[in-house]
Amino acid sequence: PQEGNNETEEEESTPTSSAPQEGNSDEPEEIENIIPQAGDWKEIYIEQSENSSFDNIVIRYAKYAMTIYNSEIDIRNIDVEYGFTAFDVNAYSLVKAFNINIRNMIDDSIVLYENSLFEIENLSIENTDADSAIVLFNKAFLSVENINIKNGTGSGIVLFNESTIDLANGEISGFDYAGIEDYEGDESWGENKILLSKIQIKDNDNGLAIYSDKSI
């Protein structure tokens, strides 16, 4: 056989086209669009922690942005959006916060239980699709300097069972029921305390809704 004939045979045995191999296709793989939903991820969970701190965080689509049990923490510059609850604070916790912005939640934005204390400087909550933007139970205490709570399907703040709010400078407005609701517990509980300084409560269906004869 001549050398030229070998070249011809090699050329004929080389395929002129081939199907794309796995992982080598020039065509982009089709990926289904995924739209995030409230509750797609669960929470930052903090228990029995001392001197923890969080700064400059954006949390979206959480069931609970932060759940806090029996802890002392400092949080600063936190934005929470499109979730269920932003802060679920329990069991003798102490939380100090600065610059908290909460928007578009579908459950109570802040929930305080059992002797927990939440001190905030600069709080904004907008568009809460729930019974309340903030709710306190069982001797919980909320202190806010500079507060702006707007627009919700329920009430701005609701208190139960010997709880206290101390608010200065700001506004509670645009709620379908009340700016502040106050409920009496059973006979074993004392009065709720509502302390307000330079707070506008306006453009709600009710300003204050008091369902207790023991409140101050």
Disulfide bonds with the S-S distance in Angstrom:
none
